[in-house]
Amino acid sequence: MAYGGPSMNPPAMSGAVPGSGNIKQVKLERESELRIEVSEEPLSLRVVNGTAEIFGSELPPGNSLTFPPHLKFAVFTWYGATIEIDGVTETDYTADETPMVSYINVHAILDARRRLAKASSSDDPESSQGPRVIVVGPTDSGKSTLTKMLLSWAAKQGWKPTFVDLDVGQGSITIPGSIAATPIEMPLDPVEGFPLDMALVYYYGHAAPGNNVELYKALVKELAQVLERQFVGNPESRAAGMVINTMGWIDGVGYELLLHAIDTFNASVVLVLGQEKLFSMLKDVLKSKSNVDVVKLHKSGGVVARTSKVRQRARNYRIHEYFYGLSKELSPYANTTSFNDLQVFRIGGGPQAPKSALPIGSDPVSNPLRVTPVNMDDRDLLHSVLAVSYAEEPDQIVSSNVSGFVYVTEVDVARKKITFLAPSPGILPSKILVAGSLSWLESLEARR
Ligand SMILES: Nc1ncnc2c1ncn2[C@@H]1O[C@H](COP(=O)(O)OP(=O)(O)OP(=O)(O)O)[C@@H](O)[C@H]1O
């Protein structure tokens, strides 16, 4: 069970119409969508008639939903709908060319495979395993969006697929720098996104897998093994399978990491979004595996490209959201404690062995999985985000998941005290904390 975070948010802010006076109705023809970028101000929206969905989650008829500033999304209708928006948007336009039919066709095939898996004997691990789908593609190809749709459509039909997020850059389930998995038991909330309360989270600590490739791979393996064990005792989630979202780094080491993920999770369906070259490379390298399908899909014209600055800002919003909620409805708790009450560790770096102990001619390499204690007066601790590990001993840190995160707001070296924000009151579930390179300047954030 995850420790605090946005799971404590109330459901989507329904009914809180800002009453901007800028109300307009948009009539959508069948199989078309209204693409919206919310401005600096929240936006309200409701379905006046017909049916419509946001990334696979059907909108409740009549009820208004309020969307926070800067959100980018599309309201899609299969059969036609009239949508009312209340507020000023950054942009909004309708589009009738979408890849949605190809996406729903993929869903139909996955659905058939889930039914086959469910009908087969649960003693046979092969046939009782539902589809393990991995979504790959360059940055801004719509991977997270397709993942959401596939999960929401599956959940709408009563399946409980497992969502796996390997994208440390953005973090759909919890704060960036983590990899995580969670069962999806109902269509996703179009505003809140993925639930956190049942998530299994591993903290990598950096926004890019390249910072410590070996650690990233070790955590991916750890997560996959835990899920594998959970599937053994749970035929329902085994049949529902998984949908895995990946990062947009697809060249060089990034490509190797994709292959590593495909292999580690035993993916049976690889969905390649928006890149011919990646598709043919994967198709070629996986052709010997008869049980893996590699499928090419078009990127939606609605996907909004983000600069690295915008991505950095999005990461900060995610951290802010973890502690304060999507619309500042949560209040984190400030805690001051003695240096002695906590132990902070960092993973990676440091020499593996002295040169004298190595074969002649080889250089000492730093051990990427080495766990080293961090001095509490280390200046880098201030404003850093630390994960609260479930490890009981430091040497278990790499193989342990985390219960949540704290944010260091003050380090008082003279009094040997550290002050941090935590999402829940009371003592932390563990004294062992893990640092990475992720920091967050809350004071700057507050001015956004
Ligand atoms: N059809 C659409 N209409 C409007 N906005 C969309 C549409 N599809 C996706 N978006 C928006 O475009 C942005 C990028 O999409 P998404 O996050 O799915 O891409 P990605 O490939 O996962 O990106 P990353 O490489 O960062 O992981 C998101 O803000 C998403 O909500």
The ligand as a Gaussian input file, in Angstrom:
#p B3LYP/6-31G(d) Opt

LIG

0 1
 N       -5.791000      13.294000     -29.275000
 C       -5.270000      14.162000     -28.417000
 N       -5.762000      15.407000     -28.311000
 C       -5.224000      16.311000     -27.455000
 N       -4.165000      16.059000     -26.657000
 C       -3.628000      14.817000     -26.724000
 C       -4.137000      13.810000     -27.596000
 N       -3.388000      12.699000     -27.436000
 C       -2.461000      12.988000     -26.512000
 N       -2.605000      14.252000     -26.090000
 C       -1.767000      14.956000     -25.099000
 O       -0.445000      15.067000     -25.630000
 C        0.516000      14.972000     -24.576000
 C        1.543000      13.913000     -24.922000
 O        0.925000      12.650000     -24.999000
 P        1.485000      11.385000     -24.213000
 O        1.836000      11.736000     -22.820000
 O        0.516000      10.268000     -24.416000
 O        2.802000      11.107000     -25.050000
 P        3.988000      10.134000     -24.688000
 O        4.469000       9.524000     -25.940000
 O        3.571000       9.201000     -23.598000
 O        5.042000      11.156000     -24.101000
 P        6.423000      10.807000     -23.322000
 O        7.412000      10.592000     -24.396000
 O        6.688000      12.031000     -22.534000
 O        6.209000       9.627000     -22.466000
 C       -0.272000      14.682000     -23.305000
 O       -0.450000      15.892000     -22.610000
 C       -1.613000      14.155000     -23.809000
 O       -2.648000      14.399000     -22.900000

